[in-house]
Amino acid sequence: MTVFFSKACELGLQSVLFLSTKGKTIYNAQSVSDELKVPKEFVSKVLQILTSSGIVGSKKGKNGGFFLARNPAEIKLIDIVEAIDGLDVFKSCVLGFPGCSHEEPCPVHNKWGKLRDEAFEMLSEESLENLKEKTLVKLNSL
């Protein structure tokens, strides 16, 4: 269980990483579901969100499915997070206090701010291409 991203965002990250290892091959939601061991309906919903954002492409019909719409080197992890969860997690108080700021900090404001900034930087730097080999290793262990 993570605190940082929604389950949909986690699945979106996993699905797009999976698709990035497959080139332009088209995978239907059932195949992605089987590979990631998650419900097909959830995969379909998340991939449709990513299709509207232009990260994933889709083809309708009997041999239809989903594929990566852009070059894996051009897609950063932050793009997927933004498409599904938005970027508010990087701007809001981790404890949920309204009005949390540098002037009126919550109890963990300074520590969280540093972690939040580091997480945002890492997600902004890592492309799907950079993570392809590690993704393959992980997928083979599922």
N, CA, C and O of each residue as an XYZ file, in Angstrom:
568
protein
N       0.842     -1.186      0.000
C       0.000      0.000      0.000
C       0.883      1.244      0.000
O       1.836      1.346      0.772
N       0.555      2.168     -0.863
C       1.310      3.418     -0.867
C       0.430      4.549     -0.402
O      -0.798      4.463     -0.437
N       1.060      5.585      0.023
C       0.349      6.772      0.467
C       0.405      7.827     -0.632
O      -0.415      8.744     -0.673
N       1.350      7.688     -1.489
C       1.670      8.724     -2.451
C       0.721      8.778     -3.645
O       0.232      9.851     -3.998
N       0.459      7.641     -4.262
C      -0.362      7.594     -5.471
C      -1.618      6.767     -5.247
O      -1.659      5.895     -4.379
N      -2.642      7.056     -6.042
C      -3.854      6.236     -6.009
C      -3.542      4.870     -6.616
O      -2.527      4.700     -7.292
N      -4.418      3.903     -6.371
C      -4.258      2.575     -6.977
C      -4.319      2.688     -8.501
O      -3.602      1.977     -9.207
N      -5.167      3.573     -9.004
C      -5.267      3.770    -10.455
C      -3.935      4.269    -11.009
O      -3.501      3.827    -12.072
N      -3.296      5.174    -10.303
C      -2.018      5.704    -10.754
C      -0.936      4.618    -10.724
O      -0.139      4.500    -11.655
N      -0.918      3.833     -9.652
C       0.033      2.725     -9.580
C      -0.147      1.788    -10.770
O       0.827      1.394    -11.411
N      -1.403      1.434    -11.063
C      -1.682      0.541    -12.179
C      -1.313      1.206    -13.506
O      -0.809      0.544    -14.413
N      -1.561      2.506    -13.621
C      -1.177      3.223    -14.830
C       0.327      3.174    -15.053
O       0.787      2.936    -16.170
N       1.087      3.398    -13.997
C       2.543      3.329    -14.094
C       2.978      1.926    -14.517
O       3.817      1.776    -15.406
N       2.417      0.911    -13.889
C       2.778     -0.467    -14.229
C       2.389     -0.808    -15.669
O       3.165     -1.426    -16.398
N       1.197     -0.407    -16.067
C       0.714     -0.716    -17.419
C       1.565     -0.055    -18.494
O       1.909     -0.679    -19.498
N       1.895      1.190    -18.281
C       2.696      1.906    -19.275
C       4.127      1.362    -19.300
O       4.724      1.243    -20.370
N       4.670      1.035    -18.148
C       5.993      0.403    -18.127
C       5.950     -0.926    -18.878
O       6.868     -1.239    -19.637
N       4.895     -1.703    -18.671
C       4.723     -2.963    -19.396
C       4.686     -2.707    -20.903
O       5.428     -3.334    -21.659
N       3.830     -1.793    -21.336
C       3.718     -1.496    -22.768
C       5.036     -0.990    -23.352
O       5.334     -1.233    -24.521
N       5.821     -0.290    -22.542
C       7.090      0.261    -23.038
C       8.094     -0.836    -23.371
O       9.031     -0.606    -24.136
N       7.910     -2.014    -22.809
C       8.832     -3.118    -23.097
C       8.427     -3.891    -24.348
O       9.145     -4.791    -24.784
N       7.278     -3.543    -24.926
C       6.716     -4.324    -26.027
C       6.754     -3.631    -27.387
O       6.196     -4.149    -28.355
N       7.395     -2.484    -27.475
C       7.453     -1.775    -28.755
C       6.081     -1.323    -29.194
O       5.306     -0.807    -28.388
N       5.771     -1.511    -30.466
C       4.474     -1.082    -31.017
C       3.432     -2.205    -30.995
O       2.366     -2.075    -31.596
N       3.741     -3.300    -30.305
C       2.805     -4.413    -30.223
C       1.537     -3.968    -29.495
O       1.594     -3.247    -28.499
N       0.399     -4.413    -30.010
C      -0.898     -4.060    -29.424
C      -1.314     -5.158    -28.450
O      -1.306     -6.342    -28.788
N      -1.675     -4.749    -27.239
C      -2.129     -5.671    -26.198
C      -3.535     -5.291    -25.770
O      -3.809     -4.129    -25.473
N      -4.430     -6.280    -25.740
C      -5.766     -5.974    -25.242
C      -5.729     -5.916    -23.711
O      -4.764     -6.353    -23.084
N      -6.783     -5.377    -23.134
C      -6.837     -5.187    -21.682
C      -6.695     -6.505    -20.938
O      -6.100     -6.547    -19.861
N      -7.235     -7.583    -21.499
C      -7.129     -8.885    -20.839
C      -5.671     -9.333    -20.750
O      -5.248     -9.866    -19.724
N      -4.908     -9.122    -21.812
C      -3.489     -9.512    -21.807
C      -2.699     -8.711    -20.783
O      -1.878     -9.264    -20.053
N      -2.950     -7.404    -20.732
C      -2.266     -6.553    -19.751
C      -2.667     -6.992    -18.352
O      -1.829     -7.080    -17.455
N      -3.946     -7.266    -18.174
C      -4.475     -7.728    -16.892
C      -3.793     -9.021    -16.457
O      -3.392     -9.160    -15.301
N      -3.666     -9.955    -17.376
C      -3.021    -11.233    -17.066
C      -1.563    -11.034    -16.690
O      -1.078    -11.637    -15.732
N      -0.861    -10.193    -17.439
C       0.565     -9.943    -17.178
C       0.795     -9.302    -15.810
O       1.726     -9.666    -15.091
N      -0.070     -8.336    -15.459
C       0.106     -7.586    -14.214
C      -0.662     -8.182    -13.036
O      -0.508     -7.754    -11.892
N      -1.494     -9.182    -13.341
C      -2.297     -9.854    -12.315
C      -3.225     -8.893    -11.556
O      -3.256     -8.849    -10.326
N      -3.971     -8.134    -12.351
C      -4.955     -7.187    -11.809
C      -6.250     -7.330    -12.611
O      -6.221     -7.860    -13.721
N      -7.382     -6.871    -12.077
C      -8.660     -7.017    -12.791
C      -8.681     -6.289    -14.144
O      -8.218     -5.155    -14.273
N      -9.231     -6.976    -15.134
C      -9.306     -6.444    -16.503
C     -10.057     -5.114    -16.559
O      -9.637     -4.198    -17.267
N     -11.162     -4.998    -15.822
C     -11.966     -3.772    -15.868
C     -11.165     -2.570    -15.372
O     -11.295     -1.466    -15.901
N     -10.345     -2.790    -14.364
C      -9.504     -1.730    -13.818
C      -8.447     -1.315    -14.839
O      -8.186     -0.127    -15.030
N      -7.845     -2.305    -15.490
C      -6.850     -2.033    -16.536
C      -7.490     -1.223    -17.655
O      -6.913     -0.237    -18.112
N      -8.669     -1.626    -18.099
C      -9.363     -0.924    -19.195
C      -9.603      0.537    -18.840
O      -9.338      1.435    -19.639
N     -10.105      0.759    -17.642
C     -10.422      2.121    -17.209
C      -9.170      3.002    -17.196
O      -9.190      4.127    -17.695
N      -8.088      2.484    -16.624
C      -6.849      3.256    -16.515
C      -6.239      3.501    -17.891
O      -5.770      4.604    -18.168
N      -6.240      2.495    -18.751
C      -5.668      2.670    -20.088
C      -6.495      3.653    -20.923
O      -5.941      4.359    -21.766
N      -7.794      3.708    -20.702
C      -8.617      4.702    -21.395
C      -8.252      6.118    -20.955
O      -8.217      7.033    -21.779
N      -7.980      6.306    -19.661
C      -7.536      7.614    -19.175
C      -6.213      7.991    -19.853
O      -6.032      9.127    -20.291
N      -5.303      7.030    -19.932
C      -3.998      7.295    -20.535
C      -4.095      7.495    -22.046
O      -3.245      8.154    -22.645
N      -5.122      6.930    -22.654
C      -5.356      7.149    -24.085
C      -5.788      8.591    -24.321
O      -5.321      9.243    -25.256
N      -6.700      9.094    -23.452
C      -7.132     10.491    -23.630
C      -5.997     11.472    -23.398
O      -6.039     12.592    -23.908
N      -4.994     11.078    -22.645
C      -3.865     11.988    -22.385
C      -2.793     11.893    -23.469
O      -1.852     12.687    -23.470
N      -2.920     10.936    -24.393
C      -1.964     10.812    -25.480
C      -0.732      9.980    -25.149
O       0.186      9.899    -25.964
N      -0.691      9.368    -23.990
C       0.446      8.530    -23.620
C       0.292      7.142    -24.229
O       1.261      6.542    -24.693
N      -0.934      6.646    -24.218
C      -1.258      5.336    -24.768
C      -2.153      5.542    -25.981
O      -2.984      6.449    -26.008
N      -1.972      4.692    -26.978
C      -2.851      4.702    -28.137
C      -3.750      3.480    -28.078
O      -3.457      2.518    -27.368
N      -4.835      3.520    -28.816
C      -5.721      2.359    -28.832
C      -6.197      2.101    -30.255
O      -6.285      3.005    -31.086
N      -6.496      0.845    -30.496
C      -7.027      0.424    -31.784
C      -8.278     -0.376    -31.487
O      -8.249     -1.299    -30.672
N      -9.374     -0.030    -32.140
C     -10.642     -0.721    -31.919
C     -10.735     -1.949    -32.819
O     -10.001     -2.077    -33.799
N     -11.629     -2.828    -32.473
C     -11.893     -3.993    -33.321
C     -11.415     -5.292    -32.722
O     -10.902     -5.337    -31.604
N     -11.596     -6.350    -33.494
C     -11.277     -7.704    -33.043
C      -9.823     -7.838    -32.604
O      -9.538     -8.476    -31.591
N      -8.924     -7.256    -33.343
C      -7.502     -7.329    -33.007
C      -7.022     -6.040    -32.354
O      -5.842     -5.696    -32.421
N      -7.954     -5.335    -31.721
C      -7.633     -4.056    -31.104
C      -6.980     -4.217    -29.745
O      -6.801     -5.319    -29.226
N      -6.637     -3.069    -29.199
C      -6.009     -3.062    -27.889
C      -5.272     -1.756    -27.663
O      -5.620     -0.714    -28.218
N      -4.257     -1.841    -26.843
C      -3.518     -0.651    -26.425
C      -2.036     -0.785    -26.761
O      -1.487     -1.886    -26.805
N      -1.412      0.354    -26.993
C       0.021      0.406    -27.295
C       0.550      1.751    -26.835
O      -0.219      2.682    -26.597
N       1.838      1.847    -26.714
C       2.459      3.110    -26.328
C       2.362      4.072    -27.503
O       2.780      3.736    -28.612
N       1.820      5.260    -27.279
C       1.562      6.211    -28.366
C       2.792      7.046    -28.726
O       2.864      7.617    -29.814
N       3.748      7.113    -27.814
C       4.944      7.920    -28.070
C       6.187      7.090    -27.784
O       6.113      6.006    -27.206
N       7.306      7.613    -28.194
C       8.584      6.973    -27.943
C       8.818      6.874    -26.436
O       8.615      7.859    -25.726
N       9.243      5.709    -25.926
C       9.473      5.556    -24.479
C      10.482      6.553    -23.905
O      10.420      6.871    -22.717
N      11.394      7.041    -24.716
C      12.381      8.019    -24.233
C      11.737      9.380    -23.981
O      12.285     10.198    -23.242
N      10.582      9.625    -24.591
C       9.894     10.916    -24.457
C       8.882     10.947    -23.310
O       8.380     12.014    -22.957
N       8.585      9.795    -22.732
C       7.568      9.721    -21.685
C       8.249      9.593    -20.333
O       9.000      8.650    -20.081
N       7.977     10.541    -19.486
C       8.515     10.533    -18.124
C       7.444      9.981    -17.184
O       6.250     10.072    -17.470
N       7.874      9.419    -16.084
C       6.920      8.890    -15.103
C       5.951      9.966    -14.621
O       4.783      9.682    -14.354
N       6.435     11.192    -14.513
C       5.575     12.292    -14.041
C       4.404     12.522    -15.001
O       3.340     12.971    -14.575
N       4.586     12.220    -16.291
C       3.506     12.384    -17.272
C       2.332     11.459    -16.930
O       1.170     11.843    -17.060
N       2.647     10.251    -16.496
C       1.620      9.273    -16.152
C       0.920      9.690    -14.860
O      -0.305      9.631    -14.758
N       1.713     10.112    -13.879
C       1.149     10.576    -12.611
C       0.212     11.749    -12.849
O      -0.890     11.794    -12.302
N       0.650     12.697    -13.666
C      -0.169     13.875    -13.942
C      -1.466     13.493    -14.641
O      -2.521     14.044    -14.326
N      -1.403     12.556    -15.585
C      -2.598     12.151    -16.334
C      -3.641     11.488    -15.437
O      -4.839     11.634    -15.679
N      -3.214     10.773    -14.420
C      -4.160     10.018    -13.610
C      -4.497     10.712    -12.294
O      -5.672     10.885    -11.970
N      -3.490     11.106    -11.540
C      -3.723     11.698    -10.213
C      -3.615     13.218    -10.200
O      -4.083     13.869     -9.266
N      -3.002     13.782    -11.232
C      -2.721     15.207    -11.206
C      -1.475     15.468    -10.368
O      -0.853     14.538     -9.855
N      -1.126     16.720    -10.239
C       0.104     17.075     -9.534
C      -0.150     17.714     -8.166
O       0.781     18.221     -7.541
N      -1.390     17.694     -7.699
C      -1.707     18.310     -6.407
C      -0.933     17.714     -5.242
O      -0.633     18.411     -4.273
N      -0.605     16.422     -5.329
C       0.131     15.787     -4.237
C       1.482     16.475     -4.004
O       2.042     16.408     -2.910
N       1.992     17.128     -5.039
C       3.281     17.810     -4.925
C       3.130     19.255     -4.447
O       4.120     19.967     -4.280
N       1.884     19.678     -4.229
C       1.630     21.062     -3.828
C       0.892     21.159     -2.498
O       0.875     22.216     -1.868
N       0.283     20.056     -2.072
C      -0.574     20.135     -0.884
C       0.104     19.542      0.346
O       1.134     18.875      0.247
N      -0.482     19.794      1.482
C       0.024     19.312      2.767
C      -0.174     17.801      2.853
O      -1.273     17.301      2.611
N       0.864     17.092      3.190
C       0.784     15.641      3.298
C      -0.142     15.213      4.437
O      -0.701     14.116      4.396
N      -0.309     16.046      5.432
C      -1.210     15.738      6.541
C      -2.619     16.275      6.319
O      -3.523     16.011      7.112
N      -2.801     17.026      5.243
C      -4.127     17.538      4.911
C      -4.529     18.812      5.629
O      -5.697     19.197      5.578
N      -3.587     19.484      6.304
C      -3.922     20.736      6.979
C      -4.174     21.847      5.964
O      -3.341     22.081      5.089
N      -5.305     22.528      6.066
C      -5.544     23.658      5.165
C      -4.600     24.810      5.525
O      -4.304     25.037      6.698
N      -4.145     25.514      4.528
C      -3.302     26.678      4.758
C      -1.877     26.355      5.173
O      -1.153     27.242      5.626
N      -1.461     25.105      5.028
C      -0.078     24.744      5.355
C       0.853     25.466      4.376
O       0.665     25.396      3.161
N       1.849     26.153      4.912
C       2.781     26.916      4.084
C       4.081     27.103      4.854
O       4.205     26.682      6.005
N       5.051     27.744      4.199
C       6.311     28.044      4.890
C       6.062     28.957      6.087
O       6.733     28.850      7.113
N       5.097     29.846      5.944
C       4.783     30.788      7.021
C       4.009     30.110      8.151
O       4.200     30.437      9.323
N       3.138     29.168      7.798
C       2.334     28.443      8.782
C       2.458     26.946      8.528
O       1.518     26.319      8.039
N       3.621     26.366      8.859
C       3.877     24.957      8.519
C       3.165     23.961      9.430
O       2.915     24.237     10.603
N       2.848     22.807      8.867
C       2.338     21.699      9.665
C       3.548     21.044     10.357
O       4.686     21.428     10.087
N       3.318     20.075     11.233
C       4.432     19.464     11.969
C       5.518     18.806     11.107
O       6.665     18.708     11.542
N       5.177     18.356      9.901
C       6.176     17.689      9.052
C       6.466     18.472      7.766
O       7.044     17.926      6.826
N       6.071     19.728      7.722
C       6.169     20.530      6.503
C       7.575     20.524      5.884
O       7.725     20.253      4.692
N       8.572     20.812      6.667
C       9.921     20.924      6.113
C      10.463     19.589      5.622
O      11.055     19.516      4.545
N      10.265     18.535      6.403
C      10.742     17.217      5.985
C       9.975     16.726      4.759
O      10.576     16.208      3.817
N       8.660     16.885      4.768
C       7.843     16.451      3.632
C       8.215     17.238      2.381
O       8.302     16.670      1.292
N       8.431     18.526      2.530
C       8.783     19.353      1.373
C      10.013     18.838      0.657
O      10.061     18.817     -0.572
N      11.002     18.424      1.419
C      12.234     17.898      0.828
C      11.953     16.578      0.103
O      12.383     16.393     -1.036
N      11.246     15.676      0.750
C      10.911     14.389      0.128
C      10.045     14.575     -1.114
O      10.263     13.932     -2.141
N       9.065     15.458     -1.003
C       8.161     15.740     -2.120
C       8.939     16.259     -3.317
O       8.711     15.821     -4.444
N       9.860     17.192     -3.079
C      10.651     17.769     -4.168
C      11.557     16.721     -4.813
O      11.724     16.698     -6.033
N      12.142     15.853     -3.981
C      13.002     14.790     -4.512
C      12.190     13.795     -5.342
O      12.644     13.347     -6.395
N      11.004     13.453     -4.874
C      10.140     12.532     -5.614
C       9.733     13.145     -6.954
O       9.769     12.470     -7.983
N       9.349     14.415     -6.942
C       8.955     15.090     -8.174
C      10.125     15.117     -9.163
O       9.940     14.882    -10.357
N      11.309     15.401     -8.666
C      12.497     15.454     -9.530
C      12.781     14.080    -10.148
O      13.038     13.982    -11.348
N      12.735     13.033     -9.342
C      12.994     11.686     -9.848
C      11.968     11.293    -10.908
O      12.332     10.782    -11.967
N      10.693     11.530    -10.626
C       9.637     11.187    -11.582
C       9.750     11.999    -12.875
O       9.370     11.526    -13.946
N      10.267     13.208    -12.769
C      10.430     14.088    -13.935
C      11.638     13.705    -14.778
O      11.690     14.009    -15.970
N      12.601     13.044    -14.164
C      13.827     12.672    -14.882
C      13.752     11.285    -15.513
O      14.333     11.056    -16.574
N      13.047     10.362    -14.873
C      13.028      8.969    -15.335
C      12.074      8.777    -16.505
O      10.874      9.033    -16.404
N      12.641      8.320    -17.618
C      11.818      8.002    -18.782
C      11.542      6.505    -18.808
O      12.227      5.720    -18.153
N      10.548      6.133    -19.563
C      10.230      4.717    -19.703
C      11.405      3.963    -20.311
O      11.673      2.817    -19.952
N      12.100      4.614    -21.231
C      13.264      3.999    -21.874
C      14.332      3.657    -20.839
O      14.920      2.577    -20.889
N      14.584      4.567    -19.903
C      15.595      4.345    -18.861
C      15.254      3.151    -17.984
O      16.147      2.510    -17.431
N      13.974      2.851    -17.856
C      13.519      1.818    -16.927
C      13.175      0.492    -17.598
O      12.705     -0.435    -16.937
N      13.406      0.396    -18.900
C      12.982     -0.787    -19.663
C      13.583     -2.085    -19.127
O      12.846     -3.044    -18.898
N      14.881     -2.140    -18.922
C      15.525     -3.379    -18.466
C      15.048     -3.777    -17.066
O      14.751     -4.946    -16.822
N      14.976     -2.818    -16.156
C      14.510     -3.110    -14.798
C      13.044     -3.555    -14.808
O      12.639     -4.397    -14.007
N      12.261     -2.986    -15.714
C      10.855     -3.377    -15.842
C      10.748     -4.824    -16.309
O       9.935     -5.587    -15.787
N      11.553     -5.196    -17.276
C      11.534     -6.580    -17.774
C      11.878     -7.568    -16.664
O      11.237     -8.611    -16.538
N      12.878     -7.244    -15.869
C      13.267     -8.099    -14.745
C      12.091     -8.254    -13.784
O      11.771     -9.361    -13.350
N      11.456     -7.134    -13.461
C      10.336     -7.161    -12.515
C       9.156     -7.965    -13.091
O       8.575     -8.798    -12.396
N       8.811     -7.714    -14.345
C       7.686     -8.415    -14.959
C       7.938     -9.918    -15.013
O       7.008    -10.708    -14.844
N       9.171    -10.315    -15.243
C       9.496    -11.742    -15.297
C       9.410    -12.408    -13.929
O       9.346    -13.634    -13.837
N       9.408    -11.609    -12.871
C       9.322    -12.175    -11.520
C       7.885    -12.250    -11.014
O       7.640    -12.803     -9.942
N       6.924    -11.698    -11.773
C       5.519    -11.732    -11.324
C       4.906    -13.111    -11.498
O       3.736    -13.313    -11.171
